[in-house]
């Protein structure tokens, strides 16, 4: 195994960390989107209905963000 520079090792570590953060946030947006698509019982409180609608909106927004982000990354030329 050849020696690597500390800067390269740190860069790779940060890339992995960024990937974990992106995947975690994308997972959260998917769950929020799912919560927003569930039927809300009419006897539910206004807060619960508002929360579900808001979570659905934010989940849809986040999911569409990550879909477009992945599309942009694929189009970007590799170095």
C-alpha positions in Angstrom: 0.0 0.0 0.0 1.5 3.3 -1.0 1.5 6.2 1.4 -1.2 8.8 1.0 -1.1 12.4 1.9 -3.0 13.3 5.0 -4.9 15.9 2.9 -6.1 13.1 0.6 -7.3 11.0 3.5 -9.1 13.9 5.0 -10.7 14.8 1.7 -12.0 11.2 1.3 -13.3 11.2 4.8 -15.2 14.4 4.2 -16.6 13.0 1.0 -17.9 10.0 2.9 -19.3 12.2 5.6 -21.1 14.4 3.0 -22.6 11.3 1.4 -23.9 10.0 4.8 -25.5 13.4 5.5 -27.1 13.6 2.1 -28.5 10.1 2.3 -29.9 10.7 5.8 -31.6 14.0 4.8 -33.0 12.4 1.6 -34.4 9.5 3.8 -36.0 12.0 6.1 -37.6 13.8 3.2 -39.0 10.6 1.8 -40.5 9.8 5.2 -42.0 13.2 5.5 -43.5 12.8 2.0 -45.0 9.5 3.0 -46.6 11.1 6.1 -48.1 13.8 4.0 -49.8 11.2 1.7 -51.5 9.3 4.4 -55.2 10.0 4.9 -56.0 12.2 7.8 -59.0 11.3 9.9 -61.6 14.0 10.1 -61.7 13.8 13.9 -57.9 14.6 14.0 -57.0 17.9 15.6 -56.2 20.9 13.3 -52.6 20.8 14.4 -52.2 17.2 13.3 -53.9 17.9 9.9 -51.7 21.0 9.5 -48.6 19.0 10.5 -49.3 16.3 8.0 -49.9 18.7 5.1 -46.7 20.7 6.0 -44.7 17.5 6.3 -46.0 16.3 2.9 -45.1 19.7 1.3 -41.6 19.7 2.8 -41.1 16.0 1.9 -42.2 16.6 -1.7 -39.9 19.7 -2.0 -36.9 17.8 -0.5 -37.4 14.8 -2.7 -37.7 16.9 -5.8 -34.5 18.7 -4.7 -32.5 15.6 -4.4 -33.8 14.1 -7.7 -32.7 17.3 -9.5 -29.4 17.4 -7.6 -28.6 13.8 -8.6 -29.5 14.7 -12.2 -27.2 17.7 -12.2 -24.4 15.7 -10.7 -24.7 13.0 -13.4 -24.5 15.7 -16.2 -21.4 17.3 -14.6 -18.2 16.3 -16.4 -15.9 14.1 -14.5 -12.3 15.4 -13.8 
